[in-house]
Amino acid sequence: MIKTISHKIKANLSQLPSTVPTAKYPFQDLLSLLQKCKARDHLNQIHAQMISTGLIHNPLVATKLVVSFASSHLPGTTSVARLIAGQVDRLDTYTWNTIIRGYLEEKNPKEAILVYAHVRRTGLNVDSYTLLFVIKACGLISGILQGEGIHGHIFKMGFVSEIITQTGLLSMYGLFEKLESAQKVFDESSQRDSVHWNALVSAYAQRNYPYKVFLVCHDMVTENVKPNGVTAVCMLSACSCLRALREGKLVHGYVLKNLIDLDVFIYNALINMYSKCGHLINAHRIFQKMPTRNLVSWTSMINGYSNNNYPNEALALFKEMESANIRPDEVTILGVVSMCLKLRSIKLEEWIDNYVEKNGFWKSISIANALMDMHAKCGNIKKACQIFDRMEEKTLVSWTTLIQGLALHGHGIPALVRFCQMQREGFRPDSIVFLSILSACSHSGLVDEGRKCFQIMIEDHDATPLMEHYGCMVDLLCRAGLVNEAFKFVESMEVKPDIMIWRMLLGACKNQGDISLASQVMDRLLELEPEYSGNYILLSNLHATLGEWDNVREVRTEMGIRGVIKRDPGCSLIEVN
């Protein structure tokens, strides 16, 4: 076919001026072929033919070729379109927009911005779609400075009142968490339709500002703009975030009454909302009534069961999903790993390991981290270490998870070894890593090492210790029997010690039989919790351990005078098969 067209083109080439309408000449067949062409090889053949015949210099035909390359959705074709466009004069705005959009579809936003810069530099015209595409490109590269620059261009070129550019700016600022800028763009809009409102609502919803979502939706209704499906999804997301069941039911009622066709996004949002609010019956009922389900539907319901401590139901639903030939993604597998952790079953741990291996998920860093955490918490620290050593790429979370697992099992020395190895590989420990390593030292009795790590955290990493770090140090000293040193450490803390630290000290005093120090600690506890019975009982038990029964009666009498009541009596539970 291409050869036939080639002969027609060559026969008539001498008759063709470079700017004539295409419909009058045989290369109309070529234009028709370009519209049908799907393969890159065919596009390359047509390109070569146009070069040999000289048609590449005809703007009308060259434009069609550029658009065909840029719109083909084949890897690398947009770059070819860009090269051709650079050699042809008088290409229109639509053609350059197609190239910019092609780079966006190829996930190459930097090149899209460079093309926009070329268009601006050469004085070519742009339109609102050019600006919309380049705004999206800025969002993909997290380029807030470039995005703000494009906003300036929009203002200077007079596109600030265009609906599509306003909507693009709203989405971009929402993506960058510049919600004040997004609100300002919205407030300056002279005409606000449902697209404007939904762009602002979505910005707040995606950044977890649920109260703002409610306020914007209230203003939207006040201005007589009818909420649609997009608005409903954002509202349900806000209800999920706040665990606001009553408001979620109101949105559900509105959806049923006012929206004719409910899409899968609304169904998924309803399932998520009811699951987050603990109403799994409603969530399951909606799941069963869905006309079509996608992977998000299954994952939301599985995670709903798992997060509400119904792991067996979650497992059954996952197997049902497999039977329906729905392939899980990374998010689904993470939910299943969480479910296996709650069930604490060796068979399930082996099953999920084999499933991940068989289905190619083992290369996922997030899944590997989750499996490490599961095995460590289920008692198989050896397996957790094997997974870690197998990982091709490790993140700070990977190192933290392993160190936490080693700490949990009392392997202080291996945890310290991994801590040093992590730093040698260029990872800078954060507050969570230091908390884990201090916990490892505490559970292993590594007092000197714990002191050193605490000192390194403050002096070498300029980190401000949190209450949890102080608590680990107190626990470390108390476990080692250094109660007096622990008391001095608490006294020197830069922040006011909380109740748990003082209670930890009181328990250590009981174990060491130090009644004098216990009295000082008790005074501090009574200042913070004068009516908590547990503190009195702990002191009473200390006196009883030392045989000081008069002091026991004195403590009990003081409890009566202060009106302190033991609210939660102790109990024991034995499960019988």
DRENDOGU-678205 format. One line per 3 residues: number of its first residue (from 0); for each residue x, y, z of C-alpha. Coordinates in Angstrom, 1 decimal. Example, Ala and Ser with C-alpha at 12.3 -4.5 7.8 and 13.67 -1.06 7.14 Angstrom:
BEGIN
0 = 12.3:-4.5:7.8 ~ 13.7:-1.1:7.1
This chain:
BEGIN
0 = 0.0:0.0:0.0 ~ 2.8:2.4:0.9 ~ 4.6:1.7:-2.4
3 = 1.4:2.5:-4.3 ~ 1.1:5.8:-2.5 ~ 4.8:6.5:-3.1
6 = 4.3:6.2:-6.9 ~ 1.3:8.5:-6.8 ~ 3.3:11.1:-4.8
9 = 6.3:11.0:-7.1 ~ 4.2:11.3:-10.2 ~ 2.5:14.4:-8.9
12 = 5.3:16.0:-6.8 ~ 6.4:18.4:-9.5 ~ 2.9:19.9:-9.6
15 = 2.6:20.6:-5.9 ~ 3.3:24.0:-4.3 ~ 4.3:23.7:-0.7
18 = 1.2:25.3:0.8 ~ -1.6:24.0:-1.4 ~ -4.7:22.4:0.3
21 = -4.1:18.7:0.6 ~ -7.6:17.6:-0.7 ~ -6.7:18.5:-4.3
24 = -3.7:16.2:-4.7 ~ -2.8:12.5:-4.4 ~ -1.0:12.8:-1.1
27 = -4.5:12.8:0.4 ~ -4.1:9.0:0.4 ~ -1.0:9.5:2.5
30 = -2.9:11.6:5.0 ~ -5.6:8.9:5.2 ~ -2.9:6.2:5.8
33 = -1.4:8.3:8.6 ~ -4.8:8.3:10.4 ~ -5.0:4.5:10.2
36 = -1.3:3.8:11.0 ~ -0.7:2.1:14.4 ~ 2.7:0.6:14.2
39 = 5.9:2.5:14.6 ~ 7.6:0.8:11.7 ~ 4.8:2.0:9.4
42 = 5.2:5.6:10.7 ~ 8.9:5.4:10.1 ~ 8.3:4.2:6.5
45 = 6.0:7.1:5.8 ~ 8.5:9.5:7.4 ~ 11.2:8.2:5.1
48 = 9.0:8.4:2.1 ~ 8.1:12.1:2.9 ~ 11.8:12.9:3.2
51 = 12.6:11.4:-0.1 ~ 9.7:13.1:-1.9 ~ 10.2:16.4:-0.2
54 = 6.7:16.4:1.4 ~ 8.3:16.8:4.8 ~ 8.7:20.5:4.0
57 = 4.9:20.9:3.4 ~ 3.5:22.3:6.7 ~ 0.1:20.7:6.2
60 = 1.5:17.2:5.7 ~ 4.3:17.6:8.2 ~ 1.8:18.6:10.8
63 = -0.2:15.4:10.3 ~ 3.0:13.3:10.6 ~ 4.1:15.1:13.8
66 = 0.6:14.6:15.3 ~ 0.6:10.9:14.3 ~ 4.0:10.3:16.0
69 = 3.1:12.3:19.1 ~ -0.4:10.6:19.4 ~ 0.7:7.0:18.7
72 = 1.2:6.0:22.4 ~ 4.3:4.0:21.4 ~ 7.6:4.4:23.3
75 = 9.9:7.1:22.0 ~ 7.6:8.3:19.2 ~ 7.1:11.7:20.9
78 = 10.8:12.4:20.6 ~ 10.6:11.7:16.9 ~ 7.7:14.1:16.6
81 = 9.8:16.7:18.4 ~ 12.7:16.3:16.0 ~ 10.4:16.6:13.0
84 = 8.7:19.7:14.4 ~ 12.1:21.3:14.9 ~ 12.7:21.1:11.1
87 = 9.3:22.4:9.9 ~ 8.2:26.1:10.0 ~ 4.8:27.4:10.7
90 = 3.5:24.5:12.8 ~ 0.3:25.5:14.6 ~ -0.4:25.6:18.4
93 = -2.4:22.4:18.2 ~ 0.6:20.5:16.9 ~ 2.9:21.7:19.6
96 = 0.2:20.9:22.2 ~ 0.1:17.4:20.9 ~ 3.9:17.0:21.4
99 = 3.6:18.4:25.0 ~ 0.7:16.0:25.7 ~ 2.7:13.1:24.2
102 = 5.5:13.7:26.6 ~ 3.1:13.7:29.5 ~ 1.6:10.4:28.4
105 = 5.1:9.0:28.2 ~ 5.7:10.1:31.8 ~ 8.4:12.5:30.6
108 = 7.3:15.9:32.1 ~ 10.7:17.5:31.9 ~ 10.7:17.3:28.1
111 = 7.1:18.6:28.1 ~ 8.3:21.7:30.0 ~ 11.3:22.1:27.6
114 = 9.0:22.0:24.6 ~ 6.8:24.7:26.2 ~ 10.0:26.8:26.9
117 = 10.9:26.4:23.2 ~ 7.5:27.5:22.0 ~ 7.7:30.6:24.3
120 = 11.3:31.4:23.2 ~ 10.5:31.3:19.5 ~ 7.5:33.5:19.9
123 = 4.9:30.9:18.9 ~ 1.4:31.2:20.1 ~ 0.1:29.2:23.1
126 = -3.5:28.6:24.2 ~ -5.2:27.5:27.4 ~ -4.6:23.8:26.6
129 = -0.8:24.5:26.3 ~ -0.8:26.0:29.7 ~ -3.0:23.2:31.1
132 = -0.6:20.5:29.9 ~ 2.5:22.3:31.2 ~ 0.8:22.8:34.6
135 = 0.3:19.0:34.8 ~ 4.0:18.6:33.9 ~ 5.0:20.8:36.8
138 = 2.9:18.6:39.1 ~ 4.6:15.4:37.8 ~ 8.1:16.7:38.6
141 = 7.1:18.3:41.9 ~ 8.2:21.6:40.5 ~ 6.5:24.2:42.6
144 = 8.8:27.0:41.4 ~ 8.1:26.1:37.8 ~ 4.4:25.9:38.5
147 = 4.4:29.3:40.1 ~ 6.3:30.6:37.1 ~ 3.6:29.2:34.8
150 = 1.0:30.9:36.9 ~ 2.8:34.1:36.3 ~ 2.8:33.4:32.5
153 = -0.9:32.7:32.7 ~ -1.5:36.1:34.4 ~ 0.7:38.0:31.9
156 = -0.8:36.4:28.8 ~ -4.4:37.0:29.9 ~ -5.5:33.4:30.5
159 = -6.2:33.9:34.2 ~ -9.9:33.8:33.6 ~ -9.9:30.6:31.5
162 = -11.8:27.8:33.3 ~ -9.4:25.0:32.3 ~ -6.3:27.0:33.5
165 = -7.9:27.9:36.8 ~ -8.9:24.2:37.3 ~ -5.3:23.1:36.5
168 = -3.8:25.6:38.9 ~ -6.2:24.5:41.7 ~ -5.1:20.9:41.1
171 = -1.5:21.8:41.0 ~ -1.5:23.8:44.2 ~ -3.5:21.1:45.9
174 = -0.8:18.5:44.8 ~ 1.9:20.7:46.3 ~ -0.1:21.3:49.5
177 = -0.1:25.0:48.7 ~ -3.8:25.1:49.8 ~ -3.7:28.8:50.6
180 = -2.7:29.5:46.9 ~ -5.4:27.1:45.7 ~ -8.0:28.9:47.8
183 = -6.7:32.3:46.4 ~ -7.0:31.1:42.8 ~ -10.6:29.9:43.6
186 = -11.6:33.1:45.3 ~ -10.3:35.2:42.3 ~ -12.4:33.1:39.9
189 = -15.2:35.2:38.5 ~ -17.2:32.2:37.3 ~ -17.4:29.1:39.5
192 = -19.0:25.9:38.1 ~ -19.0:22.4:39.6 ~ -15.5:21.7:38.1
195 = -14.1:24.6:40.1 ~ -15.8:23.6:43.3 ~ -14.8:19.9:42.9
198 = -11.1:20.9:42.2 ~ -11.0:22.8:45.5 ~ -12.8:20.1:47.4
201 = -10.5:17.4:46.0 ~ -7.4:19.5:46.9 ~ -8.6:19.6:50.6
204 = -9.7:15.9:50.6 ~ -6.4:14.6:49.1 ~ -4.4:16.5:51.8
207 = -6.6:15.3:54.7 ~ -8.3:18.5:55.6 ~ -11.7:17.0:56.3
210 = -13.2:20.0:58.0 ~ -12.3:22.2:55.0 ~ -14.0:19.7:52.8
213 = -17.2:20.1:54.8 ~ -16.9:23.9:54.7 ~ -16.3:24.1:51.0
216 = -19.2:21.7:50.2 ~ -21.5:23.8:52.5 ~ -20.5:27.0:50.5
219 = -21.0:25.0:47.3 ~ -24.6:24.2:48.2 ~ -25.2:27.7:49.4
222 = -24.3:29.0:46.0 ~ -26.8:26.6:44.4 ~ -24.2:24.4:42.8
225 = -25.4:20.8:42.9 ~ -22.8:18.3:44.3 ~ -22.1:15.4:41.9
228 = -20.3:12.1:42.2 ~ -16.8:13.7:42.5 ~ -18.1:15.9:45.4
231 = -19.7:12.8:47.1 ~ -16.4:10.8:46.9 ~ -14.5:13.7:48.5
234 = -17.2:14.1:51.2 ~ -17.1:10.3:52.0 ~ -13.3:10.5:52.2
237 = -13.6:13.3:54.7 ~ -16.1:11.2:56.7 ~ -13.7:8.3:56.6
240 = -10.9:10.4:58.0 ~ -13.0:11.7:60.9 ~ -14.9:8.4:61.5
243 = -18.0:10.5:61.0 ~ -20.6:7.8:60.6 ~ -23.7:10.1:60.8
246 = -22.4:12.5:58.2 ~ -21.3:9.6:56.0 ~ -24.9:8.2:56.1
249 = -26.2:11.6:55.1 ~ -23.9:11.6:52.1 ~ -25.0:8.1:51.3
252 = -28.7:9.2:51.4 ~ -28.0:12.1:49.2 ~ -26.2:9.9:46.6
255 = -29.1:7.4:46.5 ~ -31.7:10.2:46.1 ~ -29.9:12.5:43.7
258 = -27.5:10.5:41.6 ~ -29.0:8.2:39.0 ~ -25.9:6.2:38.0
261 = -23.5:5.4:40.8 ~ -20.0:4.6:39.5 ~ -17.4:2.3:41.1
264 = -15.6:5.2:42.7 ~ -18.7:6.1:44.8 ~ -19.2:2.5:45.8
267 = -15.6:2.2:46.8 ~ -15.8:5.4:48.8 ~ -18.9:4.1:50.6
270 = -17.2:0.8:51.4 ~ -14.2:2.6:52.8 ~ -16.3:5.0:54.9
273 = -18.4:2.3:56.5 ~ -15.3:0.2:57.1 ~ -13.4:3.0:58.7
276 = -16.4:3.7:60.9 ~ -16.6:0.1:62.0 ~ -19.9:-0.7:60.2
279 = -18.8:-3.7:58.3 ~ -22.3:-5.0:57.7 ~ -23.2:-1.9:55.7
282 = -19.8:-2.1:53.9 ~ -20.3:-5.8:53.0 ~ -23.9:-5.1:51.9
285 = -22.7:-2.4:49.5 ~ -19.9:-4.6:48.3 ~ -22.4:-7.4:47.4
288 = -24.7:-5.0:45.6 ~ -22.0:-3.5:43.4 ~ -22.8:-4.1:39.7
291 = -19.1:-4.2:38.9 ~ -16.1:-4.4:41.2 ~ -12.5:-3.4:40.5
294 = -9.4:-4.2:42.5 ~ -9.9:-1.2:44.8 ~ -13.3:-2.6:45.8
297 = -11.9:-6.0:46.8 ~ -8.9:-4.4:48.6 ~ -11.1:-1.9:50.5
300 = -13.3:-4.7:51.8 ~ -10.4:-7.0:52.7 ~ -8.7:-4.1:54.6
303 = -12.0:-3.2:56.2 ~ -12.2:-6.7:57.7 ~ -8.5:-6.8:58.6
306 = -8.5:-3.3:60.3 ~ -11.6:-4.2:62.3 ~ -10.0:-7.4:63.6
309 = -11.8:-9.8:61.4 ~ -8.8:-11.5:59.8 ~ -10.5:-14.8:59.1
312 = -13.2:-13.0:57.0 ~ -10.5:-11.0:55.3 ~ -8.7:-14.2:54.3
315 = -11.9:-15.8:53.0 ~ -12.6:-12.7:50.9 ~ -9.1:-12.7:49.5
318 = -9.4:-16.3:48.4 ~ -12.8:-15.4:46.9 ~ -11.0:-12.6:45.0
321 = -8.5:-15.1:43.7 ~ -11.3:-17.4:42.5 ~ -12.8:-14.4:40.6
324 = -9.4:-14.1:38.7 ~ -8.7:-10.7:40.2 ~ -5.0:-10.2:40.4
327 = -4.0:-8.3:43.6 ~ -1.6:-5.4:43.6 ~ 0.9:-4.2:46.2
330 = -1.7:-2.5:48.4 ~ -3.8:-5.7:48.5 ~ -0.8:-7.8:49.5
333 = 0.1:-5.4:52.3 ~ -3.4:-5.8:53.7 ~ -3.1:-9.5:53.5
336 = 0.3:-9.4:55.3 ~ -1.3:-7.3:58.0 ~ -4.1:-9.9:58.3
339 = -1.6:-12.8:58.7 ~ 0.2:-10.8:61.4 ~ -3.0:-10.6:63.4
342 = -3.8:-14.3:63.0 ~ -0.3:-15.3:64.2 ~ -0.4:-18.6:62.3
345 = 2.8:-20.3:61.1 ~ 0.9:-21.9:58.2 ~ -0.4:-18.5:57.0
348 = 3.1:-17.0:57.3 ~ 4.5:-19.7:55.1 ~ 1.5:-19.4:52.7
351 = 1.9:-15.6:52.2 ~ 5.7:-16.1:51.8 ~ 5.1:-18.6:49.0
354 = 2.4:-16.4:47.5 ~ 4.6:-13.4:47.3 ~ 7.4:-15.5:45.8
357 = 5.2:-17.2:43.3 ~ 3.5:-14.0:42.1 ~ 6.6:-11.8:41.8
360 = 5.9:-9.5:44.7 ~ 9.1:-10.2:46.5 ~ 10.9:-7.4:44.7
363 = 8.6:-4.8:46.2 ~ 10.4:-2.9:49.0 ~ 7.2:-2.2:50.8
366 = 6.1:-5.8:50.8 ~ 9.5:-7.0:51.9 ~ 9.4:-4.5:54.8
369 = 5.9:-5.7:55.8 ~ 7.0:-9.4:55.7 ~ 10.0:-8.6:57.8
372 = 7.8:-6.9:60.4 ~ 5.4:-9.8:60.3 ~ 8.0:-12.5:60.9
375 = 9.8:-10.5:63.6 ~ 6.6:-9.9:65.6 ~ 5.5:-13.6:65.1
378 = 8.8:-14.8:66.6 ~ 10.7:-15.8:63.5 ~ 13.5:-13.2:63.5
381 = 15.8:-15.5:61.5 ~ 13.3:-15.3:58.6 ~ 13.1:-11.6:58.9
384 = 16.9:-11.3:58.6 ~ 16.9:-13.6:55.5 ~ 14.3:-11.3:53.8
387 = 16.4:-8.3:54.7 ~ 19.6:-9.8:53.3 ~ 17.9:-10.8:50.1
390 = 16.6:-7.3:49.4 ~ 18.3:-5.8:46.4 ~ 17.4:-2.2:47.5
393 = 17.0:-1.2:51.1 ~ 15.4:2.0:52.5 ~ 15.6:3.6:55.9
396 = 12.3:1.8:56.7 ~ 13.9:-1.5:55.9 ~ 16.8:-0.9:58.3
399 = 14.4:0.4:61.0 ~ 12.1:-2.6:60.7 ~ 15.0:-5.0:61.1
402 = 16.5:-3.2:64.1 ~ 13.1:-3.0:65.7 ~ 12.7:-6.8:65.2
405 = 16.1:-7.5:66.7 ~ 15.3:-5.2:69.6 ~ 12.0:-7.0:70.2
408 = 13.8:-10.3:70.5 ~ 16.5:-8.9:72.8 ~ 19.3:-9.2:70.3
411 = 21.1:-6.0:71.3 ~ 24.5:-6.7:69.8 ~ 23.1:-7.7:66.3
414 = 20.9:-4.6:66.4 ~ 24.0:-2.4:67.1 ~ 25.9:-4.1:64.3
417 = 23.1:-3.4:61.9 ~ 22.9:0.2:63.2 ~ 26.6:0.7:62.4
420 = 26.2:-1.0:59.0 ~ 23.3:1.2:58.1 ~ 25.3:4.3:58.7
423 = 28.3:3.0:56.7 ~ 25.9:2.5:53.7 ~ 25.0:6.2:53.9
426 = 21.7:6.1:55.8 ~ 21.2:8.8:58.4 ~ 19.3:7.5:61.4
429 = 16.2:9.3:62.4 ~ 14.4:9.5:65.7 ~ 12.6:6.2:65.1
432 = 15.9:4.4:64.4 ~ 17.4:5.8:67.6 ~ 14.3:4.8:69.6
435 = 14.6:1.2:68.2 ~ 18.3:1.0:69.0 ~ 17.8:2.3:72.6
438 = 15.1:-0.2:73.0 ~ 17.5:-3.0:71.9 ~ 20.1:-1.8:74.4
441 = 17.4:-1.7:77.1 ~ 16.2:-5.3:76.5 ~ 19.8:-6.6:76.3
444 = 21.2:-4.8:79.3 ~ 23.7:-2.8:77.2 ~ 23.9:0.2:79.5
447 = 27.1:1.8:78.2 ~ 26.1:1.3:74.6 ~ 22.7:2.8:75.3
450 = 24.3:5.9:76.9 ~ 26.6:6.3:73.9 ~ 23.7:6.0:71.4
453 = 21.7:8.6:73.3 ~ 24.7:10.9:73.3 ~ 25.3:10.4:69.6
456 = 21.7:11.2:68.8 ~ 22.0:14.6:70.6 ~ 25.6:15.6:69.8
459 = 26.2:14.1:66.3 ~ 22.7:14.3:64.8 ~ 21.4:17.4:66.5
462 = 18.2:15.4:67.3 ~ 15.9:16.6:70.1 ~ 15.0:13.6:72.3
465 = 11.3:12.8:72.5 ~ 9.6:11.5:75.6 ~ 9.9:8.0:74.2
468 = 13.7:8.3:74.0 ~ 13.8:9.5:77.6 ~ 11.6:6.6:78.5
471 = 13.9:4.1:76.9 ~ 16.9:5.5:78.8 ~ 15.0:5.3:82.1
474 = 13.9:1.8:81.3 ~ 17.5:0.9:80.4 ~ 18.9:2.2:83.7
477 = 16.1:0.7:85.8 ~ 16.5:-2.8:84.2 ~ 20.2:-2.6:85.1
480 = 19.3:-1.8:88.7 ~ 20.7:1.8:88.5 ~ 17.6:3.3:90.0
483 = 19.4:6.3:91.6 ~ 21.0:7.2:88.3 ~ 17.7:6.8:86.6
486 = 16.1:9.3:89.1 ~ 18.9:11.8:88.5 ~ 18.5:11.3:84.7
489 = 14.8:12.1:85.0 ~ 15.5:15.1:87.2 ~ 17.8:16.5:84.5
492 = 15.4:16.0:81.6 ~ 14.9:19.1:79.4 ~ 11.2:18.3:79.2
495 = 8.7:17.6:82.0 ~ 8.6:13.8:82.6 ~ 5.3:12.2:82.0
498 = 3.4:9.8:84.2 ~ 4.7:6.7:82.5 ~ 8.3:7.6:83.3
501 = 7.6:8.3:87.0 ~ 5.5:5.1:87.2 ~ 8.4:3.2:85.6
504 = 10.7:4.5:88.3 ~ 8.3:3.6:91.0 ~ 8.1:0.0:89.7
507 = 11.9:-0.1:89.7 ~ 12.1:1.1:93.3 ~ 9.7:-1.7:94.3
510 = 11.9:-4.3:92.5 ~ 15.0:-2.8:94.3 ~ 13.3:-2.4:97.6
513 = 14.3:1.3:97.8 ~ 11.5:2.8:99.9 ~ 13.2:6.2:100.4
516 = 13.4:6.9:96.6 ~ 10.0:5.4:96.1 ~ 8.5:8.0:98.5
519 = 10.1:10.8:96.4 ~ 8.8:9.3:93.2 ~ 5.4:8.9:94.8
522 = 5.2:12.6:95.7 ~ 5.8:13.4:92.0 ~ 3.1:10.9:90.9
525 = 0.5:12.3:93.3 ~ 1.1:15.8:91.8 ~ 0.3:14.4:88.4
528 = -2.3:11.7:89.3 ~ -3.7:12.3:92.7 ~ -6.7:10.0:92.1
531 = -5.1:7.1:90.3 ~ -5.3:3.9:92.4 ~ -2.5:2.1:90.6
534 = 0.2:4.4:92.1 ~ -1.0:3.8:95.7 ~ -1.3:0.0:95.2
537 = 2.3:-0.1:93.8 ~ 3.6:1.8:96.9 ~ 1.5:-0.4:99.1
540 = 2.9:-3.5:97.6 ~ 6.4:-2.2:98.1 ~ 5.8:-1.7:101.8
543 = 4.2:-5.2:101.9 ~ 7.3:-6.7:100.3 ~ 9.5:-5.2:103.0
546 = 7.1:-6.3:105.7 ~ 6.1:-2.8:106.7 ~ 2.5:-3.5:107.4
549 = 1.8:-0.3:109.3 ~ 2.8:1.6:106.2 ~ 0.6:-0.6:104.1
552 = -2.4:0.4:106.3 ~ -1.3:4.0:106.1 ~ -1.3:4.0:102.3
555 = -4.7:2.2:102.3 ~ -6.1:4.8:104.7 ~ -4.8:7.7:102.6
558 = -6.6:6.1:99.6 ~ -9.8:6.2:101.6 ~ -9.3:9.8:102.7
561 = -8.6:10.9:99.2 ~ -11.5:8.9:97.8 ~ -9.3:6.9:95.5
564 = -11.1:3.7:94.4 ~ -9.6:0.7:92.6 ~ -11.8:1.0:89.5
567 = -10.5:-2.0:87.5 ~ -10.3:-5.2:89.5 ~ -7.7:-7.7:88.4
570 = -8.8:-10.9:86.7 ~ -7.4:-14.0:85.1 ~ -8.7:-15.8:82.0
573 = -8.1:-19.4:81.0 ~ -9.2:-20.6:77.5 ~ -10.4:-24.2:77.6
576 = -10.9:-26.2:74.3
